[in-house]
């Protein structure tokens, strides 16, 4: 590609950016991510992506290296995944101090995402949309930045207190602003 075309594309993209950022455009998107690393020698990896638009957070987790079946996935209170067993992430994120449960069925922790289902290849995806979370806002009962995502070996039963009896932690990633 010659220099004249490159310059033209640069100016065209720059103009599109500034038009998109005009005062008339009230939509602002924020992004966050948790890169999942293996814990307890599991081989689990993946990414949990978050996007906030117009006061709603959209989450998509894509995880591999799992055994087929259900695996609990939760937001945990501490954004520290340094311990080999994942214990440094603390317990479930529960800023409103309620019982553990199933997402959308009261009561439930704001960190109670549910179960990710792994296929026969050990891969799974789960998505969630909510206005109960925010990305980098000042409301500590909604702000997910600085917490962690933990993937568990077993299924969340949605009733056992305080964590759903999902077993050991096999993956962990700190939620960071992008």
C-alpha positions as CSV (number, residue, x, y, z in Angstrom):
1,X,0.0,0.0,0.0
2,X,1.5,3.3,-1.0
3,X,2.0,6.2,1.4
4,X,-0.8,8.4,-0.2
5,X,-3.4,5.6,0.4
6,X,-2.2,5.0,3.9
7,X,-2.4,8.8,4.7
8,X,-5.9,8.9,3.2
9,X,-7.1,5.9,5.3
10,X,-5.5,7.5,8.4
11,X,-7.5,10.7,7.9
12,X,-10.7,8.9,7.1
13,X,-10.5,6.7,10.2
14,X,-9.5,9.8,12.3
15,X,-12.6,11.7,11.0
16,X,-14.8,8.7,11.7
17,X,-13.5,8.5,15.3
18,X,-14.1,12.2,16.0
19,X,-17.5,12.1,14.5
20,X,-18.3,9.1,16.7
21,X,-17.1,11.0,19.8
22,X,-19.2,14.2,19.2
23,X,-21.4,15.7,21.9
24,X,-24.4,14.2,20.2
25,X,-23.2,10.6,20.8
26,X,-24.2,9.7,24.4
27,X,-23.3,6.0,24.1
28,X,-20.1,5.2,26.0
29,X,-18.8,1.7,26.2
30,X,-16.3,0.4,28.9
31,X,-14.5,-2.9,28.6
32,X,-12.9,-5.2,31.1
33,X,-11.3,-8.7,30.9
34,X,-10.2,-11.6,33.0
35,X,-7.6,-13.8,31.5
36,X,-8.1,-17.2,33.1
37,X,-5.0,-19.2,34.2
38,X,-5.0,-22.8,35.4
39,X,-5.1,-23.6,39.1
40,X,-4.5,-26.9,40.9
41,X,-2.6,-28.2,37.8
42,X,-5.9,-28.2,35.8
43,X,-4.8,-27.0,32.3
44,X,-7.8,-24.6,32.3
45,X,-7.5,-21.4,30.3
46,X,-9.7,-18.8,28.7
47,X,-11.1,-15.3,28.7
48,X,-14.0,-13.6,30.4
49,X,-14.9,-10.4,28.5
50,X,-17.1,-7.6,29.9
51,X,-18.6,-4.6,28.0
52,X,-20.8,-1.9,29.6
53,X,-23.1,0.1,27.4
54,X,-25.9,2.3,28.5
55,X,-25.8,1.0,32.1
56,X,-25.8,-2.7,31.2
57,X,-22.9,-5.1,31.5
58,X,-22.5,-7.9,28.9
59,X,-20.3,-10.8,30.0
60,X,-19.0,-13.7,27.8
61,X,-16.8,-16.4,29.2
62,X,-15.0,-18.7,26.8
63,X,-13.1,-21.5,28.7
64,X,-11.1,-24.5,27.6
65,X,-9.3,-27.4,29.3
66,X,-12.4,-28.4,31.3
67,X,-13.7,-31.9,31.9
68,X,-17.1,-32.3,30.1
69,X,-20.1,-31.2,32.2
70,X,-21.0,-28.3,34.5
71,X,-18.4,-26.1,36.3
72,X,-19.3,-23.3,38.7
73,X,-18.2,-19.9,37.6
74,X,-18.3,-17.0,40.0
75,X,-16.9,-13.5,40.7
76,X,-14.7,-13.6,43.8
77,X,-14.1,-10.8,46.1
78,X,-10.3,-10.4,45.7
79,X,-8.4,-9.8,42.4
80,X,-5.5,-12.0,43.4
81,X,-4.9,-15.3,41.6
82,X,-1.4,-15.9,42.9
83,X,-2.1,-18.9,45.1
84,X,-1.7,-22.2,43.2
85,X,-5.0,-23.4,44.6
86,X,-6.8,-20.1,43.9
87,X,-7.5,-19.4,47.5
88,X,-6.0,-15.9,47.2
89,X,-9.1,-14.8,45.3
90,X,-11.1,-15.0,48.6
91,X,-14.8,-16.0,48.7
92,X,-17.6,-15.1,46.4
93,X,-18.2,-11.4,45.7
94,X,-21.2,-10.6,47.9
95,X,-21.3,-6.8,48.4
96,X,-24.9,-6.8,49.6
97,X,-24.4,-9.6,52.1
98,X,-27.1,-12.1,51.0
99,X,-27.2,-15.9,50.8
100,X,-25.6,-17.8,47.9
101,X,-28.1,-18.8,45.2
102,X,-29.0,-19.0,41.5
103,X,-28.6,-15.9,39.4
104,X,-31.9,-14.1,39.0
105,X,-33.6,-16.1,41.8
106,X,-33.5,-14.3,45.1
107,X,-31.4,-14.5,47.1
108,X,-28.1,-14.6,45.3
109,X,-24.6,-13.1,45.5
110,X,-23.8,-10.6,42.7
111,X,-20.9,-12.9,42.1
112,X,-23.1,-16.0,41.5
113,X,-22.9,-16.4,37.7
114,X,-23.9,-20.0,37.7
115,X,-22.4,-23.0,35.7
116,X,-20.5,-23.1,32.5
117,X,-21.2,-26.3,30.5
118,X,-18.1,-27.9,28.9
119,X,-18.6,-30.0,25.8
120,X,-16.9,-33.3,25.0
121,X,-13.8,-31.3,23.9
122,X,-13.6,-29.5,27.3
123,X,-14.7,-26.1,25.9
124,X,-17.6,-24.0,27.2
125,X,-19.1,-20.6,26.9
126,X,-21.6,-18.7,29.1
127,X,-23.0,-15.2,28.6
128,X,-24.9,-12.9,31.0
129,X,-26.4,-9.4,30.7
130,X,-27.1,-7.4,33.8
131,X,-27.6,-3.9,35.3
132,X,-26.4,-5.2,38.7
133,X,-22.8,-4.8,37.7
134,X,-20.8,-1.8,36.4
135,X,-17.3,-1.3,35.0
136,X,-15.1,1.1,37.0
137,X,-18.0,3.0,38.5
138,X,-18.0,4.5,42.0
139,X,-20.7,2.1,43.4
140,X,-18.7,-0.6,45.2
141,X,-21.9,-2.8,45.3
142,X,-21.8,-2.9,41.5
143,X,-18.2,-2.3,40.4
144,X,-16.5,-5.5,39.2
145,X,-13.1,-4.1,38.5
146,X,-10.4,-5.5,40.8
147,X,-12.4,-8.7,41.6
148,X,-11.6,-12.0,40.1
149,X,-13.4,-14.8,38.1
150,X,-13.0,-18.3,39.4
151,X,-13.8,-21.5,37.6
152,X,-14.6,-24.5,39.8
153,X,-14.0,-28.2,39.3
154,X,-17.7,-29.2,39.9
155,X,-21.1,-27.9,39.4
156,X,-22.7,-25.1,41.6
157,X,-25.7,-26.6,43.4
158,X,-27.1,-23.1,44.0
159,X,-28.1,-24.0,47.6
160,X,-25.0,-24.9,49.7
161,X,-23.8,-22.0,51.8
162,X,-21.8,-19.9,51.2
163,X,-20.4,-21.1,47.9
164,X,-22.6,-23.7,46.1
165,X,-20.3,-26.7,46.9
166,X,-18.7,-26.4,43.4
167,X,-15.4,-28.0,44.5
168,X,-11.8,-26.9,44.1
169,X,-10.7,-23.8,42.0
170,X,-9.3,-24.8,38.7
171,X,-9.1,-21.4,37.0
172,X,-8.7,-17.8,38.0
173,X,-8.3,-14.4,36.5
174,X,-8.3,-10.8,37.8
175,X,-10.9,-8.5,36.2
176,X,-9.1,-5.5,34.8
177,X,-10.1,-2.4,32.9
178,X,-9.2,-2.4,29.2
